[in-house]
Amino acid sequence: MDRQTVGSANRGRLQVAVRTEGRSEVVTAAGELDHHTAELLRTPLDDALEQGRARLVIDCSRLEFCDSTGLNVLLGARLKADAAGGGVHLAGMLPVVARVFEITGADAVFTLHDSLEDALAD
């Protein structure tokens, strides 16, 4: 598999790492995704899409919190990825984050995977 660290960023409560693996841009978010940290995730997602990487896999296994701003970042990325012929795959969501997606109905518009390995194999 093609593994290349593209970059990482840290803003206190949220750490974001990005790498290319096969045909996917893998974005790992760890910590709290909210109004104060959302831009830290939005930027690499937008960058990937601008570079033609339309299959985005978000590793949520270390994401401990997601509010409506974070959800909007992911929804925006999904719309852009879909328009580019790709998609957004969410992997390994913790129950507390999955609950936000269930309550809002957003779980119905994303491709969800139990693990990062499952998302990459899809």
Secondary structure as UniProt FT lines:
FT   STRAND          3..10
FT   STRAND          14..21
FT   TURN            22..23
FT   STRAND          24..33
FT   TURN            35..37
FT   HELIX           38..50
FT   TURN            51..52
FT   STRAND          55..66
FT   HELIX           68..83
FT   TURN            84..85
FT   STRAND          87..91
FT   HELIX           95..104
FT   HELIX           106..108
FT   STRAND          111..113
FT   HELIX           116..121
//
